[in-house]
């Protein structure tokens, strides 16, 4: 996701990690797992992402 306030185009934005948990008749539950500034962290490790998803599924 680009951030106009930061300038810098695509590389000056944010990374958003979402996870689809389930679809229902009345809609879809989509959970935001994390969002981070690409200038502070360029990527997220697979192990970190798996841990975050596991914690979400325990709720």
C-alpha positions in Angstrom: 0.0 0.0 0.0 1.5 3.3 -1.0 1.7 6.3 1.3 1.3 9.7 -0.4 2.5 11.4 2.8 5.9 9.7 2.5 6.5 10.1 -1.3 8.8 7.5 -2.9 6.1 5.6 -4.8 5.6 1.8 -4.2 8.8 1.5 -2.2 7.8 4.3 0.2 4.6 2.6 1.5 3.4 -0.1 3.8 3.1 -3.8 3.7 -0.3 -5.2 4.9 -0.6 -8.8 5.8 -4.2 -10.1 6.0 -5.6 -13.6 6.5 -9.0 -14.9 5.4 -10.4 -17.0 8.2 -13.9 -18.0 6.9 -16.6 -17.2 4.5 -20.2 -17.1 5.8 -23.6 -16.5 4.3 -23.8 -13.0 5.6 -20.2 -12.0 4.7 -16.5 -12.9 5.1 -14.3 -12.6 8.1 -10.9 -11.2 7.1 -8.4 -10.4 9.8 -5.6 -7.9 9.6 -2.5 -9.6 11.0 0.1 -6.9 10.7 1.0 -3.8 8.9 4.5 -2.3 8.7 6.4 0.5 7.0 8.6 -0.8 4.2 11.4 1.6 5.1 11.7 0.0 8.5 11.2 -3.6 7.5 11.3 -4.8 3.9 9.7 -8.2 4.5 8.4 -10.5 7.2 9.9 -13.9 7.8 7.7 -17.0 7.1 8.2 -18.2 10.7 6.9 -14.9 12.1 3.9 -15.0 9.8 3.1 -18.6 10.7 3.3 -17.7 14.4 0.9 -14.8 14.0 -1.6 -16.9 12.1 -1.4 -19.7 14.7 -2.1 -17.1 17.5 -5.1 -15.8 15.6 -6.6 -19.3 15.1 -6.3 -19.9 18.9 -8.8 -17.1 19.6 
